[in-house]
């Protein structure tokens, strides 16, 4: 039986949680918590078995949550799915939190804890210790309210559509017109989408105002002066600090922003347009028609399958199995939440990919990215501890961004000749631009939560200052309100506060992987897969080291990587 067969054929049955237990019924879940809480965990053997059983319950509950979340985001205008998701948040997830805290306390207090093998359990141990430190029962309803507000944001975003070309289209679908050679079409469609977002500007500001107040209160309830310090511990960022993030911002400003602006200046000259406008940034500089990598979702799947097989045959087989199993929902449509993600069904141990494909090159990159997340989970899903079947986001994003760059030299599955060079250039320029956006979003969050009593006007002024610091050369004259509210498009600000710097850190790792693969592709892919199989069982620097990457995102590491991109862009310029 090959790897492809094992993905779907391998079954994971419950051994501790009763097969009949309904994870949407609190009474049944509560009795399982009672059983765990009453068990003796005084010996190493008792404790190890208990830890695995706790993980099984966590996996079952997580599966129910993700099933409802996926259903809700796939159809945000379905009131039954919305109700089912909110019901779980309010009546299951909220009630579970104090029970998990009690079990975490029991672990920390167990006399057998200090007898566990240190190397095997050190990541698990520090995580549980941190969870106990952070938990406050009074924060549970605040977290529930925060989740409810995020669902409201998702619903508002999913409902944003405009009528164009005789049909109602999502804003994700409208984005493809930004690659049209006709500048009038680009401007018209950009204005329509941007104006639609402004309709909900005040509503989104209201949601965000409440979120900041809630999050600040959570931090103070837990004994912290501000939310940033609290949230860094929530994310278990043991290996870098806020100061490191600020230094990373400075490095991006010094190393990346100048290159991004040079790229845009060259765009302005090539297109004969000065000044550039927001609707001039995605079109081909020679006014060629948009790249058309695929016509249907089936075409997208076939192309990505070829890419994955060229990177590694087993990964290609795994992707094919995912498609056959129906573990993807990729087409953009009305009522679907924006963005993309990979969700994990932890009980049955399979990934699920959600995205909004509209037929542009970015869709290819997104599926390759989310595919990397899926391969990561499949590689580590047999880790005995539930907690080790997931890992820090800085490594999780290396898995996904690394896959984008491992795929870089195999994009011929979608393109030929000039179009292939264009696609590669678009990808590398996108990395440069994204570094700048990451610094903008992360720096914004640091300010927001260090100044939680700011007014909306102060928030706007700081946002504009960040765009001046990290942004491009395009002119926003006449469109100032749209520029002021650009941050509202970033769903991470609403749903996962302080989750964004991981993309920048991981991109540093992914670029190292790219250069390693160019020197020795077979070795780089092998080390990449070896690291993925470790899941979260090792500290972050060790996971990177397993992939032959250096965990460092200072200017010293960033500069040669950006120089390698600039060199590659010059080579591509001669081709396309």
SULGI-V685300 format. One line per field, one symbol per residue. ss: DSSP state (H for helix, E for strand, - for the rest). psi: psi as a letter, one per 40 degrees, with the letter a starting at -180 (. if undefined). burial: 1 if it has 24 or more other ideal C-beta (glycine too) atoms within 12 Angstrom, else 0. Layout:
ss=???
psi=???
burial=???
This chain:
ss=--HHHHHHH----------------HHHHHHHHHHHHH-----HHHHHHHHHHHHHHHHHHHHHHHHHHHHHHH----HHHHHHHHHHHHHHHHHHHHHHHHHHHHHHH---HHH--HHHHHHHHHHHHHHHHH--HHHHHHHHHHHHHHHHHHHHHH--EEEE--EEEEHHHHHHHHH---HHHHHHHHHHHHHHHHH-HHHHHHHHHHHHHHHHHHHHH-----HHHHHHHH-------HHHHHHHHHHHHHHHHHHHHHHHHHHHHHH-----EHHH----------------HHHHHHHHHHHHHHH-HHHHHHHHHHHHH--EEEE---------EEEEE----EEEEEEEE---HHHHHHHHHHHHHHHHHHHH-----HHHH---HHHHHHHHHHHHHH-HHHHHH---HHHHHHHHHHHHHHHHHHHHHHHHHHHHHHHHHH-----HHHHHHHHHHHHHHH----E----HHHHH-HHHH-HHHHH-----HHHHHHHHHHHHHHHHHHH-HHHHHHHHHHHHH------HHHHHHH--------HHHHHHHHHHHHHHHHHHH---
psi=hidddddddhihihddhhdehheehddddddddddddeihfeidddddddddddddddddddddddddddddddgeehddddddddddddedddddddddddddddddeheedeeihdddedddddddddddddhhdeedddddddddddddddddddehiihifeihiiddddddeeehdhdddddddddddddddddedddddddddddddddddddddeeididdddddddefgeeiidddddddddddddddddddddddddddddefhhiiideeeeiheefiiihgdididddddddddddddddhddddddddddddeffihehiihehiiaiihihgddefiihhhigheeidddddddddddddddddddeeehdhddeeiiiddddddddddddddedeeeeddiibdddddddddddddddddddddddddddddddeegeeiiddddddddddddddeaaeihehefdddddeddeehdddddghegddddddddddddddddddddgddddddddddddeebfeiidddddddefihghfiddddddddddddddddddded.
burial=000100110001000110001010010011011001100010000011011111111111111111111111111110001101111111011111101111110111010110010000101111110011011100110111111111111111111111010000111111111111001011101111110111011011101101111111111001010111111111111011010111111011101111111011001000101001111111111000011111001001111111110111011111111110001111111111111111111111111111111111111111111111111111111010111111111111111111111111011011100011111111111111111111111111111111010000001101110110111111010000011111111111111111111111111111111111100010011111101111111111111101111111110011001101110110010001
